[in-house]
Amino acid sequence: MSKLFKNSFIYLVLMLLIFSSISIGSASAAEAVDYEEGVTNLNNTPENSAVVGSRLTNPEIGWKRYDDRNPKITIGNPKDHYYYSNSMFYLRSTSLFPKENNTVSFVFNGTKFRIISAIFHTRSTNIEVRIDGQVVDSFSQNIDTLNQNIGQRISYEKKDLSPGTHVVVLKNLVNGPNKDMEIDAIDVDGVLLAENEIPNTNTTSITLDRNVLELLEGSQDKLIATVTPDTAKVIWSSSDESIATVDQDGNVTALSEGEAIITAKVENTDISATSTVIVKKPNNEFSNAILSITLVNGITKEYDVTSKVLKEYLKWFDSAQGTSTFKFTKTISPYKKVTEYIVHDKIASFEVREY
């Protein structure tokens, strides 16, 4: 009997240890999940239906939501950041970034992400979006048409990224009271990555100092590429060399009116950054000309005119006829102006001398 009791006791202890191990394992597994996974779509639609401005208190199907306090979200300058508690926010609190150039960043594996925040008059009007080292967009969390005192709204969404790992940096470009950038939560279609989970292939990056470059025909400017590592070689190219060319130092020459894409690519990789070059013709709106008009009676009239007046005169001359008149104003002295009217059918010829 004693032996049976002893065996029963040992069996009981073993079972308790097994159940304890299972419980601890289950708890550990639960603790490892640091996001909320979507199970329904907004308004229970068959497909994702939320758009920028929608109030989304839970992620949609195919999305995972990470709270702003998640350690995988990096705050650029912690001393200029603070948490604000209110029931309107996801898990009852949100992150606010009140200073210009405040940043928040995260790394995720996937193809799209959403920024969850409030949208009203105390939020930033200009937030820069940088993805994989390149500025791709900007957005406002201060939108009059969406200005309701409600939290957990989609203030920005980026879709159709290439599958893989992406580094996202958001920067507040506005300084002043009531211009806070807010990050309440981040929704992604994949997973956020901790620093030790980021693949080494993401260490190479390239950015350009300007996304758009405007030039006049015949002029030149330089684009500056920042590349990591700084020993990597940059290959420059133009999408249309009849409009603009670029040398291997980033010097861009404007040749003719139009648009061309300048690409800076890290050699032996698919990593690149682009800038749109807009080439315009020189604006001669304020250059002058002497318009010499000879009338049928042999009298010659001369007028010092701007390019704008000259264009108006040429247009009038081509379309007018008969007794139609064109008005010229001449300054005789600093205090006196004279208006003369030239009759179309009295003009024998005219000459334009630009200067």
C-alpha positions as a Markdown table, in Angstrom:
| # | Residue | x | y | z |
|---|---|---|---|---|
| 1 | Met | 0.0 | 0.0 | 0.0 |
| 2 | Ser | 2.8 | 2.4 | 0.9 |
| 3 | Lys | 4.5 | 1.6 | -2.4 |
| 4 | Leu | 1.3 | 2.3 | -4.3 |
| 5 | Phe | 0.9 | 5.6 | -2.5 |
| 6 | Lys | 4.5 | 6.5 | -3.3 |
| 7 | Asn | 4.1 | 5.7 | -7.0 |
| 8 | Ser | 0.9 | 7.7 | -7.2 |
| 9 | Phe | 2.5 | 10.6 | -5.5 |
| 10 | Ile | 5.4 | 10.5 | -8.0 |
| 11 | Tyr | 3.0 | 10.3 | -10.9 |
| 12 | Leu | 1.0 | 13.3 | -9.6 |
| 13 | Val | 4.2 | 15.4 | -9.3 |
| 14 | Leu | 5.2 | 14.5 | -12.8 |
| 15 | Met | 1.8 | 15.5 | -14.2 |
| 16 | Leu | 2.0 | 18.8 | -12.3 |
| 17 | Leu | 5.4 | 19.5 | -13.8 |
| 18 | Ile | 4.2 | 18.6 | -17.3 |
| 19 | Phe | 1.1 | 20.9 | -17.0 |
| 20 | Ser | 3.3 | 23.6 | -15.5 |
| 21 | Ser | 5.7 | 23.4 | -18.4 |
| 22 | Ile | 2.8 | 23.6 | -20.9 |
| 23 | Ser | 1.4 | 26.6 | -19.1 |
| 24 | Ile | 4.7 | 28.4 | -19.0 |
| 25 | Gly | 5.3 | 27.6 | -22.7 |
| 26 | Ser | 1.8 | 28.9 | -23.6 |
| 27 | Ala | 2.4 | 32.1 | -21.6 |
| 28 | Ser | 5.8 | 32.6 | -23.3 |
| 29 | Ala | 4.1 | 32.1 | -26.7 |
| 30 | Ala | 1.4 | 34.6 | -25.8 |
| 31 | Glu | 4.0 | 37.1 | -24.6 |
| 32 | Ala | 5.9 | 36.8 | -27.9 |
| 33 | Val | 2.9 | 38.2 | -29.8 |
| 34 | Asp | 3.3 | 42.0 | -29.6 |
| 35 | Tyr | 0.6 | 43.0 | -32.2 |
| 36 | Glu | -3.1 | 42.7 | -32.8 |
| 37 | Glu | -4.1 | 40.8 | -35.9 |
| 38 | Gly | -7.1 | 42.0 | -38.0 |
| 39 | Val | -10.1 | 39.7 | -38.1 |
| 40 | Thr | -12.7 | 42.0 | -39.7 |
| 41 | Asn | -12.8 | 44.8 | -42.3 |
| 42 | Leu | -14.2 | 48.3 | -41.7 |
| 43 | Asn | -18.0 | 48.1 | -41.9 |
| 44 | Asn | -17.6 | 44.3 | -42.4 |
| 45 | Thr | -17.0 | 44.6 | -46.1 |
| 46 | Pro | -15.6 | 41.6 | -48.0 |
| 47 | Glu | -12.4 | 43.4 | -48.8 |
| 48 | Asn | -10.3 | 46.0 | -47.0 |
| 49 | Ser | -12.3 | 49.3 | -47.3 |
| 50 | Ala | -10.6 | 51.7 | -44.9 |
| 51 | Val | -9.0 | 54.8 | -46.5 |
| 52 | Val | -7.1 | 57.8 | -45.3 |
| 53 | Gly | -9.4 | 59.6 | -42.9 |
| 54 | Ser | -11.3 | 56.4 | -41.8 |
| 55 | Arg | -11.6 | 55.7 | -38.1 |
| 56 | Leu | -10.1 | 52.3 | -37.6 |
| 57 | Thr | -10.1 | 51.1 | -34.0 |
| 58 | Asn | -8.8 | 47.6 | -35.0 |
| 59 | Pro | -6.6 | 46.5 | -38.0 |
| 60 | Glu | -8.4 | 45.1 | -41.0 |
| 61 | Ile | -8.0 | 41.5 | -42.3 |
| 62 | Gly | -4.4 | 40.9 | -43.5 |
| 63 | Trp | -3.0 | 43.7 | -41.3 |
| 64 | Lys | -1.2 | 43.6 | -37.9 |
| 65 | Arg | -1.3 | 46.6 | -35.5 |
| 66 | Tyr | 1.7 | 47.6 | -33.3 |
| 67 | Asp | 1.1 | 50.1 | -30.5 |
| 68 | Asp | 3.3 | 53.2 | -30.4 |
| 69 | Arg | 5.0 | 51.9 | -27.2 |
| 70 | Asn | 6.3 | 48.8 | -29.0 |
| 71 | Pro | 10.1 | 48.7 | -28.6 |
| 72 | Lys | 10.5 | 47.9 | -32.3 |
| 73 | Ile | 9.4 | 51.6 | -33.0 |
| 74 | Thr | 12.4 | 53.9 | -32.6 |
| 75 | Ile | 12.0 | 57.5 | -31.3 |
| 76 | Gly | 14.6 | 59.8 | -32.8 |
| 77 | Asn | 14.9 | 62.2 | -29.8 |
| 78 | Pro | 13.2 | 60.8 | -26.7 |
| 79 | Lys | 13.5 | 64.1 | -24.7 |
| 80 | Asp | 11.4 | 65.9 | -27.3 |
| 81 | His | 8.7 | 63.2 | -27.3 |
| 82 | Tyr | 5.9 | 62.5 | -24.8 |
| 83 | Tyr | 2.9 | 60.2 | -24.3 |
| 84 | Tyr | -0.6 | 61.5 | -24.0 |
| 85 | Ser | -3.4 | 59.4 | -22.4 |
| 86 | Asn | -7.0 | 59.5 | -23.5 |
| 87 | Ser | -9.6 | 56.8 | -24.2 |
| 88 | Met | -9.9 | 57.9 | -27.9 |
| 89 | Phe | -6.4 | 56.4 | -28.6 |
| 90 | Tyr | -5.4 | 52.9 | -29.3 |
| 91 | Leu | -4.7 | 51.2 | -25.9 |
| 92 | Arg | -5.6 | 54.6 | -24.3 |
| 93 | Ser | -2.4 | 56.5 | -25.2 |
| 94 | Thr | -0.5 | 58.0 | -28.1 |
| 95 | Ser | 2.9 | 59.4 | -28.9 |
| 96 | Leu | 3.4 | 63.1 | -29.7 |
| 97 | Phe | 6.4 | 64.7 | -31.4 |
| 98 | Pro | 6.1 | 68.5 | -31.0 |
| 99 | Lys | 9.4 | 69.7 | -32.4 |
| 100 | Glu | 10.6 | 70.4 | -35.9 |
| 101 | Asn | 12.8 | 67.5 | -37.2 |
| 102 | Asn | 11.5 | 65.1 | -34.6 |
| 103 | Thr | 11.6 | 61.6 | -36.1 |
| 104 | Val | 10.1 | 58.1 | -35.6 |
| 105 | Ser | 11.3 | 55.1 | -37.5 |
| 106 | Phe | 10.5 | 51.4 | -37.9 |
| 107 | Val | 11.6 | 48.5 | -40.0 |
| 108 | Phe | 9.1 | 46.0 | -41.4 |
| 109 | Asn | 8.9 | 43.1 | -43.8 |
| 110 | Gly | 5.9 | 43.5 | -46.1 |
| 111 | Thr | 4.5 | 45.7 | -48.9 |
| 112 | Lys | 2.3 | 48.3 | -47.2 |
| 113 | Phe | 1.8 | 50.2 | -43.9 |
| 114 | Arg | -0.6 | 52.6 | -42.3 |
| 115 | Ile | -0.1 | 55.4 | -39.8 |
| 116 | Ile | -2.8 | 55.5 | -37.1 |
| 117 | Ser | -3.3 | 58.9 | -35.4 |
| 118 | Ala | -5.9 | 61.6 | -34.7 |
| 119 | Ile | -6.6 | 64.2 | -37.4 |
| 120 | Phe | -7.4 | 67.7 | -36.2 |
| 121 | His | -6.1 | 71.2 | -35.8 |
| 122 | Thr | -3.4 | 70.5 | -33.2 |
| 123 | Arg | -1.5 | 68.1 | -35.5 |
| 124 | Ser | 1.4 | 68.7 | -37.9 |
| 125 | Thr | 0.7 | 70.0 | -41.4 |
| 126 | Asn | 3.8 | 68.6 | -43.0 |
| 127 | Ile | 5.3 | 65.2 | -42.2 |
| 128 | Glu | 8.1 | 63.8 | -44.4 |
| 129 | Val | 8.0 | 60.1 | -45.4 |
| 130 | Arg | 11.3 | 58.5 | -46.1 |
| 131 | Ile | 11.4 | 54.9 | -47.3 |
| 132 | Asp | 14.7 | 52.9 | -47.7 |
| 133 | Gly | 16.7 | 56.2 | -47.5 |
| 134 | Gln | 14.6 | 58.1 | -50.1 |
| 135 | Val | 12.0 | 60.8 | -49.5 |
| 136 | Val | 8.9 | 59.5 | -51.2 |
| 137 | Asp | 6.0 | 61.6 | -49.9 |
| 138 | Ser | 4.7 | 64.0 | -47.3 |
| 139 | Phe | 1.3 | 64.3 | -45.5 |
| 140 | Ser | -0.7 | 66.3 | -43.1 |
| 141 | Gln | -2.4 | 65.2 | -39.9 |
| 142 | Asn | -4.1 | 68.6 | -39.8 |
| 143 | Ile | -6.9 | 68.4 | -42.5 |
| 144 | Asp | -9.8 | 70.8 | -42.2 |
| 145 | Thr | -12.3 | 68.5 | -44.0 |
| 146 | Leu | -11.4 | 65.7 | -41.6 |
| 147 | Asn | -11.1 | 67.9 | -38.6 |
| 148 | Gln | -13.0 | 65.9 | -35.9 |
| 149 | Asn | -11.8 | 65.3 | -32.4 |
| 150 | Ile | -11.6 | 61.6 | -33.0 |
| 151 | Gly | -8.5 | 59.3 | -32.6 |
| 152 | Gln | -7.4 | 56.1 | -34.3 |
| 153 | Arg | -7.8 | 57.3 | -37.9 |
| 154 | Ile | -5.6 | 56.5 | -40.9 |
| 155 | Ser | -3.6 | 59.6 | -41.5 |
| 156 | Tyr | -1.3 | 58.1 | -44.0 |
| 157 | Glu | -1.1 | 54.9 | -46.1 |
| 158 | Lys | 1.6 | 53.5 | -48.4 |
| 159 | Lys | 0.9 | 50.5 | -50.6 |
| 160 | Asp | 2.5 | 48.6 | -53.4 |
| 161 | Leu | 6.1 | 48.5 | -52.0 |
| 162 | Ser | 8.2 | 45.7 | -53.3 |
| 163 | Pro | 8.1 | 42.6 | -51.2 |
| 164 | Gly | 10.8 | 42.6 | -48.6 |
| 165 | Thr | 12.3 | 44.6 | -45.8 |
| 166 | His | 11.7 | 48.4 | -45.7 |
| 167 | Val | 13.1 | 51.1 | -43.4 |
| 168 | Val | 10.5 | 53.9 | -42.8 |
| 169 | Val | 11.4 | 57.2 | -41.2 |
| 170 | Leu | 8.7 | 59.9 | -40.5 |
| 171 | Lys | 9.9 | 63.5 | -39.7 |
| 172 | Asn | 7.9 | 66.4 | -38.5 |
| 173 | Leu | 8.8 | 69.4 | -40.7 |
| 174 | Val | 6.7 | 72.0 | -38.7 |
| 175 | Asn | 7.8 | 73.9 | -35.7 |
| 176 | Gly | 5.5 | 75.7 | -33.4 |
| 177 | Pro | 2.6 | 75.2 | -30.8 |
| 178 | Asn | -0.1 | 72.8 | -31.7 |
| 179 | Lys | 1.8 | 71.2 | -34.6 |
| 180 | Asp | 2.6 | 67.8 | -33.1 |
| 181 | Met | 3.3 | 64.8 | -35.2 |
| 182 | Glu | 1.3 | 61.9 | -33.7 |
| 183 | Ile | 2.0 | 58.1 | -33.9 |
| 184 | Asp | -0.8 | 56.2 | -32.1 |
| 185 | Ala | -0.2 | 52.9 | -33.8 |
| 186 | Ile | 1.3 | 51.4 | -37.0 |
| 187 | Asp | -0.5 | 48.8 | -39.2 |
| 188 | Val | 1.5 | 46.6 | -41.5 |
| 189 | Asp | 0.7 | 43.7 | -43.8 |
| 190 | Gly | 3.8 | 41.8 | -42.5 |
| 191 | Val | 5.7 | 42.2 | -39.3 |
| 192 | Leu | 7.8 | 44.8 | -37.6 |
| 193 | Leu | 11.4 | 43.8 | -37.1 |
| 194 | Ala | 13.7 | 44.3 | -34.1 |
| 195 | Glu | 17.2 | 45.5 | -34.7 |
| 196 | Asn | 18.6 | 42.0 | -34.4 |
| 197 | Glu | 16.1 | 40.7 | -36.9 |
| 198 | Ile | 17.0 | 43.2 | -39.8 |
| 199 | Pro | 18.8 | 41.4 | -42.7 |
| 200 | Asn | 22.3 | 42.7 | -43.5 |
| 201 | Thr | 21.2 | 43.3 | -47.1 |
| 202 | Asn | 19.6 | 46.5 | -46.0 |
| 203 | Thr | 22.9 | 48.2 | -45.1 |
| 204 | Thr | 23.3 | 49.7 | -48.6 |
| 205 | Ser | 21.3 | 52.8 | -49.3 |
| 206 | Ile | 21.4 | 55.9 | -51.5 |
| 207 | Thr | 19.6 | 59.3 | -51.4 |
| 208 | Leu | 19.7 | 62.5 | -53.4 |
| 209 | Asp | 19.6 | 66.0 | -52.0 |
| 210 | Arg | 16.7 | 67.0 | -54.2 |
| 211 | Asn | 13.7 | 65.1 | -55.6 |
| 212 | Val | 12.9 | 67.8 | -58.2 |
| 213 | Leu | 15.4 | 70.0 | -60.0 |
| 214 | Glu | 14.2 | 72.9 | -62.2 |
| 215 | Leu | 16.5 | 74.4 | -64.8 |
| 216 | Leu | 16.4 | 76.8 | -67.7 |
| 217 | Glu | 17.6 | 75.6 | -71.1 |
| 218 | Gly | 21.4 | 75.8 | -71.3 |
| 219 | Ser | 21.9 | 76.0 | -67.5 |
| 220 | Gln | 23.6 | 73.5 | -65.2 |
| 221 | Asp | 23.3 | 72.3 | -61.6 |
| 222 | Lys | 24.7 | 69.5 | -59.4 |
| 223 | Leu | 22.8 | 66.7 | -57.6 |
| 224 | Ile | 24.5 | 65.3 | -54.5 |
| 225 | Ala | 24.2 | 61.6 | -53.7 |
| 226 | Thr | 24.6 | 60.3 | -50.1 |
| 227 | Val | 25.4 | 56.6 | -50.2 |
| 228 | Thr | 26.0 | 53.9 | -47.5 |
| 229 | Pro | 28.6 | 52.6 | -47.3 |
| 230 | Asp | 30.4 | 55.7 | -48.5 |
| 231 | Thr | 32.8 | 53.5 | -50.4 |
| 232 | Ala | 30.1 | 52.3 | -52.8 |
| 233 | Lys | 30.3 | 53.6 | -56.4 |
| 234 | Val | 27.4 | 55.6 | -57.9 |
| 235 | Ile | 26.4 | 55.2 | -61.5 |
| 236 | Trp | 24.5 | 58.2 | -63.0 |
| 237 | Ser | 22.1 | 58.1 | -65.9 |
| 238 | Ser | 19.3 | 60.2 | -67.6 |
| 239 | Ser | 16.1 | 58.9 | -69.0 |
| 240 | Asp | 16.2 | 61.3 | -71.9 |
| 241 | Glu | 19.5 | 62.8 | -72.9 |
| 242 | Ser | 17.8 | 65.1 | -75.4 |
| 243 | Ile | 16.3 | 67.0 | -72.5 |
| 244 | Ala | 19.0 | 66.7 | -69.8 |
| 245 | Thr | 22.3 | 64.9 | -69.4 |
| 246 | Val | 24.3 | 64.0 | -66.3 |
| 247 | Asp | 27.9 | 63.2 | -65.8 |
| 248 | Gln | 29.4 | 60.7 | -63.4 |
| 249 | Asp | 29.9 | 63.5 | -60.8 |
| 250 | Gly | 26.1 | 64.3 | -60.7 |
| 251 | Asn | 26.4 | 67.5 | -62.8 |
| 252 | Val | 23.1 | 68.0 | -64.7 |
| 253 | Thr | 23.0 | 70.0 | -68.0 |
| 254 | Ala | 19.6 | 71.2 | -69.3 |
| 255 | Leu | 19.4 | 71.0 | -73.1 |
| 256 | Ser | 15.7 | 71.4 | -74.2 |
| 257 | Glu | 12.3 | 72.0 | -72.7 |
| 258 | Gly | 10.7 | 68.9 | -71.0 |
| 259 | Glu | 11.2 | 66.4 | -68.2 |
| 260 | Ala | 13.8 | 63.8 | -67.6 |
| 261 | Ile | 14.5 | 61.4 | -64.7 |
| 262 | Ile | 18.1 | 61.4 | -63.3 |
| 263 | Thr | 18.9 | 58.1 | -61.6 |
| 264 | Ala | 21.8 | 57.5 | -59.2 |
| 265 | Lys | 22.3 | 53.8 | -58.7 |
| 266 | Val | 24.7 | 51.9 | -56.4 |
| 267 | Glu | 26.9 | 49.9 | -58.7 |
| 268 | Asn | 26.2 | 46.1 | -58.9 |
| 269 | Thr | 22.9 | 46.5 | -57.0 |
| 270 | Asp | 19.3 | 47.4 | -57.7 |
| 271 | Ile | 19.4 | 50.2 | -55.1 |
| 272 | Ser | 18.8 | 53.6 | -56.6 |
| 273 | Ala | 17.4 | 57.1 | -56.1 |
| 274 | Thr | 15.9 | 59.5 | -58.6 |
| 275 | Ser | 15.3 | 63.1 | -59.2 |
| 276 | Thr | 12.9 | 64.7 | -61.8 |
| 277 | Val | 14.6 | 67.4 | -63.9 |
| 278 | Ile | 12.2 | 69.9 | -65.3 |
| 279 | Val | 13.7 | 72.0 | -68.1 |
| 280 | Lys | 12.0 | 75.3 | -69.1 |
| 281 | Lys | 12.7 | 77.8 | -71.8 |
| 282 | Pro | 14.1 | 81.1 | -70.5 |
| 283 | Asn | 11.4 | 83.6 | -69.6 |
| 284 | Asn | 11.8 | 86.7 | -71.7 |
| 285 | Glu | 8.6 | 88.3 | -70.5 |
| 286 | Phe | 10.4 | 91.4 | -69.3 |
| 287 | Ser | 12.9 | 91.9 | -72.1 |
| 288 | Asn | 12.2 | 94.8 | -74.4 |
| 289 | Ala | 12.1 | 95.6 | -78.1 |
| 290 | Ile | 11.8 | 98.6 | -80.4 |
| 291 | Leu | 8.7 | 98.3 | -82.5 |
| 292 | Ser | 9.0 | 100.5 | -85.6 |
| 293 | Ile | 5.7 | 100.9 | -87.6 |
| 294 | Thr | 5.7 | 102.6 | -91.0 |
| 295 | Leu | 2.2 | 104.0 | -92.0 |
| 296 | Val | 0.8 | 104.2 | -95.5 |
| 297 | Asn | 1.4 | 108.0 | -95.5 |
| 298 | Gly | 5.1 | 107.4 | -95.0 |
| 299 | Ile | 5.2 | 108.4 | -91.3 |
| 300 | Thr | 7.2 | 106.1 | -89.0 |
| 301 | Lys | 6.2 | 105.5 | -85.3 |
| 302 | Glu | 8.6 | 103.9 | -82.8 |
| 303 | Tyr | 7.6 | 102.3 | -79.5 |
| 304 | Asp | 9.7 | 100.9 | -76.8 |
| 305 | Val | 7.7 | 97.8 | -75.7 |
| 306 | Thr | 8.0 | 94.9 | -73.4 |
| 307 | Ser | 7.9 | 91.3 | -74.7 |
| 308 | Lys | 4.3 | 91.0 | -73.4 |
| 309 | Val | 3.1 | 94.1 | -75.4 |
| 310 | Leu | 4.9 | 92.9 | -78.5 |
| 311 | Lys | 3.2 | 89.5 | -78.3 |
| 312 | Glu | -0.2 | 91.3 | -77.9 |
| 313 | Tyr | 0.5 | 93.5 | -80.9 |
| 314 | Leu | 1.6 | 90.6 | -83.2 |
| 315 | Lys | -1.5 | 88.7 | -82.2 |
| 316 | Trp | -3.7 | 91.7 | -82.9 |
| 317 | Phe | -2.1 | 92.4 | -86.2 |
| 318 | Asp | -2.6 | 88.8 | -87.4 |
| 319 | Ser | -6.3 | 88.8 | -86.5 |
| 320 | Ala | -7.5 | 92.4 | -86.8 |
| 321 | Gln | -8.6 | 94.3 | -90.0 |
| 322 | Gly | -10.1 | 97.5 | -91.2 |
| 323 | Thr | -10.4 | 100.3 | -88.6 |
| 324 | Ser | -9.4 | 98.1 | -85.7 |
| 325 | Thr | -6.9 | 100.0 | -83.4 |
| 326 | Phe | -4.1 | 99.0 | -81.1 |
| 327 | Lys | -3.2 | 101.3 | -78.2 |
| 328 | Phe | 0.3 | 102.3 | -77.3 |
| 329 | Thr | 1.3 | 104.4 | -74.2 |
| 330 | Lys | 4.5 | 106.5 | -74.5 |
| 331 | Thr | 6.2 | 108.3 | -71.6 |
| 332 | Ile | 7.1 | 111.8 | -72.8 |
| 333 | Ser | 8.5 | 112.9 | -69.4 |
| 334 | Pro | 8.5 | 111.6 | -65.8 |
| 335 | Tyr | 5.1 | 113.4 | -65.4 |
| 336 | Lys | 3.4 | 113.0 | -68.8 |
| 337 | Lys | 2.2 | 110.0 | -70.8 |
| 338 | Val | 0.7 | 110.0 | -74.2 |
| 339 | Thr | -1.6 | 107.3 | -75.6 |
| 340 | Glu | -1.6 | 106.7 | -79.4 |
| 341 | Tyr | -3.9 | 104.5 | -81.4 |
| 342 | Ile | -2.6 | 102.8 | -84.6 |
| 343 | Val | -5.3 | 101.8 | -87.2 |
| 344 | His | -4.8 | 98.4 | -88.7 |
| 345 | Asp | -5.4 | 99.4 | -92.3 |
| 346 | Lys | -3.1 | 102.4 | -92.0 |
| 347 | Ile | 0.0 | 100.2 | -91.4 |
| 348 | Ala | 2.3 | 99.7 | -94.4 |
| 349 | Ser | 4.9 | 97.7 | -92.6 |
| 350 | Phe | 6.7 | 97.3 | -89.2 |
| 351 | Glu | 10.0 | 96.2 | -87.8 |
| 352 | Val | 11.0 | 94.6 | -84.5 |
| 353 | Arg | 14.4 | 95.2 | -83.0 |
| 354 | Glu | 14.8 | 93.2 | -79.8 |
| 355 | Tyr | 17.3 | 94.1 | -77.1 |
